Amino acid sequence: MFDYEYYGSGLYSAAVNMALEEYFLRAPRRATFRLYSFPKDSAILGYAQATDALRKRDVDVMRRISGGSHVQAGPNILAYSVVVPRDGTFRTYEDMRAYYAEKVALALESMGVENIDVDNKASTVNVDGRVIASHAMVWGVERALLHGLVIISPYDVDGMSERLYLGERRIGSGIYTEYAALKNMPVVSRLLDEVAPGRPEEERNEIIRRVVGEALLQQFTGGRYERRKIGDAIMSESMVLIRKKFGNDFWVNLKKPPFTRDEIDEIPGEELDGPLKSGLGYCMYSQVPDNKFKKMAVPEEK
């Protein structure tokens, strides 16, 4: 479909990663694909989300350019990002989301993961009906971005619940919590027992991260890519974005400056210059309907 520039699998802070996302959305380049990770746990707010989701600030806090609500990114996840020109290949952002969500599912399937389904209304990829990957979009004027994350190893959900608000729902006569859904979440390291058995956990997770990254690269690009590096020129422009925006409390706390219509056609679900939204639950479950969330939040029978 496209010839891609592949910018490797980088390990950067939350501010650098989010600045790079905006850089690639703005840059007049070919289609780009990037994998990235975070060296430590970081709380990532949605574009138009209020900071009431933060119970305490014991980790890096950053606001991303895509919509939705908060996620925790850290050493246990692998993030993927694709930016393509608005050249008519995708008529709507829904078309683009569905196309690349299927690529995530195919990448997992190619590694031997079974019982995968894609929920494009919830922007999730599920295994056995439970979220293992989730993504969000920015529909720019000239280019469009989809980025998301795959869960490689389990979250420390207890630690997460102390720093981030995790919601709950009353469904019928029961209360179902995002805490329980995160505890039940499938992770790639537990689904691929045959990969690097017996290795120390941290080493094994890094091997699995590389395996997942290679599968995502092949599925997203179809092998049509040229390897590029995030060199000094790109990093220099990203540092400018950090100084002006991503390293600034006005952006992190207040979403200022907001995007304009000259820059962005649509951030799905958001007003570009609207008020911040309070009381939002964890992003990976925010659009999951009750009948599906109920299963996610109930322990699996042994």
C-alpha positions as CSV (number, residue, x, y, z in Angstrom):
1,M,0.0,0.0,0.0
2,F,2.8,2.4,1.0
3,D,6.6,2.4,0.9
4,Y,7.5,3.1,4.5
5,E,10.4,4.7,6.3
6,Y,11.1,2.5,9.4
7,Y,12.6,4.4,12.3
8,G,13.5,1.4,14.5
9,S,12.6,0.5,18.0
10,G,13.7,3.3,20.3
11,L,13.8,3.6,24.1
12,Y,12.9,7.2,25.1
13,S,11.3,9.2,27.9
14,A,7.6,10.0,27.7
15,A,8.3,13.6,26.6
16,V,10.6,12.5,23.8
17,N,8.3,9.8,22.6
18,M,5.3,12.2,22.4
19,A,7.3,14.9,20.8
20,L,8.5,12.4,18.1
21,E,4.9,11.5,17.5
22,E,4.0,15.1,16.7
23,Y,7.2,15.5,14.7
24,F,6.4,12.6,12.4
25,L,2.8,13.8,12.0
26,R,4.0,17.2,10.8
27,A,7.0,16.1,8.8
28,P,6.6,16.1,5.0
29,R,7.8,12.5,4.6
30,R,6.7,9.3,3.1
31,A,4.6,6.9,5.3
32,T,6.6,6.2,8.5
33,F,6.5,3.3,11.0
34,R,8.1,3.4,14.4
35,L,8.3,1.1,17.4
36,Y,9.2,2.5,20.8
37,S,9.4,1.8,24.5
38,F,9.7,3.6,27.8
39,P,12.5,3.1,30.3
40,K,10.2,3.6,33.3
41,D,6.5,3.8,34.1
42,S,4.9,6.9,32.8
43,A,1.3,8.2,32.9
44,I,0.1,9.4,29.5
45,L,-3.1,11.5,29.5
46,G,-5.4,11.8,26.5
47,Y,-5.4,15.0,24.4
48,A,-8.4,16.6,26.1
49,Q,-8.3,14.8,29.5
50,A,-8.3,16.6,32.8
51,T,-5.6,15.8,35.4
52,D,-8.1,14.4,38.0
53,A,-7.1,10.9,36.7
54,L,-3.7,11.4,38.6
55,R,-3.9,10.2,42.2
56,K,-0.3,11.0,42.7
57,R,2.6,12.1,40.5
58,D,5.3,9.5,41.4
59,V,6.1,8.9,37.7
60,D,6.6,11.0,34.6
61,V,3.3,12.5,33.4
62,M,2.8,13.5,29.8
63,R,-0.2,14.5,27.5
64,R,-0.4,12.9,24.1
65,I,-1.7,14.3,20.8
66,S,-4.4,11.6,20.4
67,G,-7.7,11.4,22.2
68,G,-9.1,9.2,24.9
69,S,-8.0,8.9,28.4
70,H,-5.0,7.8,30.5
71,V,-2.8,4.8,30.0
72,Q,0.4,3.7,31.8
73,A,3.3,3.1,29.5
74,G,6.5,1.6,30.8
75,P,9.0,-1.3,30.3
76,N,6.1,-3.8,30.1
77,I,4.7,-2.5,26.8
78,L,5.7,-2.1,23.2
79,A,4.3,0.9,21.4
80,Y,3.7,1.1,17.6
81,S,3.1,4.2,15.5
82,V,2.3,4.6,11.8
83,V,1.9,7.9,10.0
84,V,0.6,8.1,6.4
85,P,-0.2,10.9,3.9
86,R,-3.8,12.0,3.4
87,D,-3.6,11.0,-0.2
88,G,-7.0,9.3,-0.5
89,T,-5.8,5.8,0.3
90,F,-8.0,5.9,3.4
91,R,-11.2,7.8,2.9
92,T,-11.9,8.1,6.6
93,Y,-10.1,7.6,9.9
94,E,-12.3,4.6,10.5
95,D,-10.9,3.0,7.3
96,M,-7.3,3.6,8.5
97,R,-8.0,2.3,12.0
98,A,-9.6,-0.9,10.8
99,Y,-6.8,-1.5,8.3
100,Y,-4.0,-1.3,10.9
101,A,-5.9,-2.9,13.7
102,E,-6.1,-6.0,11.5
103,K,-2.3,-5.8,11.1
104,V,-1.8,-5.9,14.8
105,A,-4.0,-9.0,15.0
106,L,-2.1,-10.6,12.2
107,A,1.2,-9.9,13.9
108,L,0.0,-11.7,17.0
109,E,-1.4,-14.5,15.0
110,S,1.9,-15.0,13.1
111,M,3.5,-15.7,16.5
112,G,1.0,-18.4,17.4
113,V,-1.4,-16.4,19.5
114,E,-4.9,-17.7,19.1
115,N,-8.5,-16.6,19.7
116,I,-7.8,-13.0,18.5
117,D,-10.6,-10.5,17.6
118,V,-10.6,-6.9,16.6
119,D,-13.1,-4.4,18.0
120,N,-12.9,-1.2,15.9
121,K,-15.6,0.6,17.9
122,A,-13.5,0.2,21.0
123,S,-10.1,0.5,19.2
124,T,-8.8,-2.7,20.8
125,V,-7.3,-6.0,19.8
126,N,-8.5,-8.8,22.1
127,V,-7.3,-12.3,23.0
128,D,-10.0,-14.6,24.4
129,G,-12.3,-11.5,24.6
130,R,-9.8,-9.5,26.7
131,V,-7.7,-6.5,25.6
132,I,-4.1,-7.1,24.7
133,A,-3.5,-4.0,22.5
134,S,-5.2,-0.7,22.0
135,H,-4.7,2.4,19.8
136,A,-5.8,5.9,19.1
137,M,-5.7,8.3,16.1
138,V,-5.1,11.8,14.9
139,W,-6.6,12.7,11.5
140,G,-4.4,15.6,10.4
141,V,-4.9,17.9,7.5
142,E,-2.0,16.4,5.4
143,R,-1.1,13.3,7.3
144,A,-2.8,10.9,9.7
145,L,-1.4,9.0,12.7
146,L,-2.3,5.8,14.5
147,H,-0.4,4.8,17.6
148,G,-1.0,2.2,20.3
149,L,0.5,-0.3,22.5
150,V,0.8,-4.1,23.0
151,I,1.1,-5.5,26.5
152,I,4.3,-7.6,26.7
153,S,4.3,-8.5,30.4
154,P,1.9,-7.8,33.3
155,Y,1.3,-4.4,34.8
156,D,1.9,-3.8,38.5
157,V,-1.8,-3.1,38.9
158,D,-1.6,-2.4,42.6
159,G,1.0,0.3,42.0
160,M,-1.0,1.6,39.1
161,S,-4.1,1.9,41.1
162,E,-2.3,4.1,43.7
163,R,-1.2,6.6,41.0
164,L,-4.1,6.5,38.5
165,Y,-7.8,6.5,38.7
166,L,-9.3,3.1,37.7
167,G,-13.0,3.2,37.1
168,E,-15.8,0.8,37.8
169,R,-19.2,0.0,36.3
170,R,-22.4,-1.3,37.7
171,I,-23.7,-3.9,35.3
172,G,-26.9,-5.6,36.4
173,S,-26.5,-6.3,40.1
174,G,-22.7,-6.4,40.0
175,I,-19.8,-4.0,40.2
176,Y,-17.1,-4.6,37.7
177,T,-13.7,-2.8,37.9
178,E,-10.9,-1.8,35.6
179,Y,-8.6,-3.0,38.3
180,A,-9.9,-6.5,37.9
181,A,-9.8,-6.2,34.1
182,L,-6.1,-5.1,34.2
183,K,-5.3,-8.0,36.6
184,N,-7.0,-10.4,34.1
185,M,-5.3,-8.8,31.0
186,P,-3.6,-11.3,28.6
187,V,0.0,-10.5,28.0
188,V,2.3,-11.7,25.2
189,S,4.9,-13.2,27.6
190,R,2.4,-15.6,29.0
191,L,1.0,-16.6,25.6
192,L,4.4,-17.5,24.1
193,D,5.7,-20.1,26.5
194,E,8.0,-21.5,23.8
195,V,10.0,-18.2,23.4
196,A,13.2,-18.1,25.4
197,P,12.1,-20.5,28.2
198,G,14.3,-20.5,31.2
199,R,15.8,-17.1,30.6
200,P,15.7,-14.5,33.4
201,E,12.4,-12.6,33.2
202,E,13.8,-9.2,32.2
203,E,15.9,-10.8,29.5
204,R,13.1,-13.0,28.2
205,N,10.7,-10.0,28.0
206,E,13.2,-8.1,25.9
207,I,13.5,-11.0,23.5
208,I,9.7,-11.2,23.3
209,R,9.6,-7.5,22.7
210,R,12.0,-7.9,19.7
211,V,9.9,-10.8,18.3
212,V,6.7,-8.8,18.6
213,G,8.3,-5.8,17.0
214,E,9.6,-7.8,14.1
215,A,6.1,-9.2,13.5
216,L,4.5,-5.8,13.7
217,L,7.0,-4.4,11.3
218,Q,6.4,-7.1,8.7
219,Q,2.6,-6.9,9.0
220,F,2.3,-3.1,9.0
221,T,4.8,-2.6,6.1
222,G,4.4,-5.8,4.1
223,G,8.2,-5.8,3.9
224,R,8.1,-2.5,1.9
225,Y,10.3,-0.3,4.1
226,E,13.6,1.5,4.2
227,R,15.5,1.6,7.6
228,R,16.1,5.1,8.8
229,K,17.6,6.5,12.0
230,I,16.3,9.1,14.4
231,G,19.4,11.2,14.0
232,D,20.5,14.6,15.3
233,A,18.3,16.6,12.9
234,I,15.1,14.8,13.9
235,M,16.0,14.9,17.6
236,S,16.8,18.5,17.4
237,E,13.4,19.4,16.0
238,S,11.8,17.2,18.7
239,M,13.7,19.0,21.4
240,V,12.2,22.3,20.1
241,L,8.7,20.7,20.5
242,I,9.7,19.7,24.1
243,R,10.8,23.2,25.0
244,K,7.7,24.8,23.5
245,K,5.1,22.2,24.3
246,F,5.8,18.7,25.8
247,G,8.1,19.9,28.5
248,N,5.7,22.7,29.5
249,D,3.2,22.5,32.3
250,F,0.7,24.4,30.3
251,W,0.5,21.5,27.8
252,V,0.7,18.7,30.4
253,N,-1.8,20.2,32.8
254,L,-4.1,22.3,30.5
255,K,-3.7,21.2,26.9
256,K,-2.3,24.6,25.9
257,P,-1.7,25.4,23.1
258,P,-4.4,23.3,21.5
259,F,-4.3,22.2,17.9
260,T,-6.1,24.4,15.3
261,R,-8.2,23.5,12.3
262,D,-5.2,24.5,10.1
263,E,-3.3,21.6,11.6
264,I,-5.8,18.9,12.4
265,D,-9.0,17.9,10.8
266,E,-10.1,15.7,13.7
267,I,-9.0,13.9,16.8
268,P,-11.7,11.3,17.1
269,G,-14.0,11.9,20.1
270,E,-12.5,15.3,21.0
271,E,-12.9,19.0,20.5
272,L,-9.7,20.6,19.5
273,D,-10.2,23.6,21.7
274,G,-12.9,22.3,24.0
275,P,-12.9,22.0,27.8
276,L,-10.9,19.2,29.5
277,K,-12.9,16.1,30.4
278,S,-13.0,14.8,34.0
279,G,-14.0,11.5,35.5
280,L,-12.5,9.3,32.7
281,G,-11.6,5.7,33.3
282,Y,-8.6,3.7,31.8
283,C,-8.3,4.3,28.1
284,M,-8.1,0.6,27.0
285,Y,-11.6,0.0,28.4
286,S,-13.3,3.4,27.8
287,Q,-15.2,2.3,24.6
288,V,-15.7,-1.3,25.5
289,P,-19.4,-2.1,25.9
290,D,-20.8,-3.4,29.2
291,N,-21.4,-7.0,27.9
292,K,-17.8,-7.3,26.9
293,F,-16.3,-5.5,29.8
294,K,-18.2,-7.7,32.2
295,K,-16.2,-10.7,30.9
296,M,-12.9,-8.8,31.1
297,A,-13.4,-8.0,34.7
298,V,-14.4,-11.5,35.9
299,P,-11.6,-14.0,36.7
300,E,-11.2,-16.7,34.2
301,E,-12.4,-20.1,35.5
302,K,-9.6,-22.7,35.8
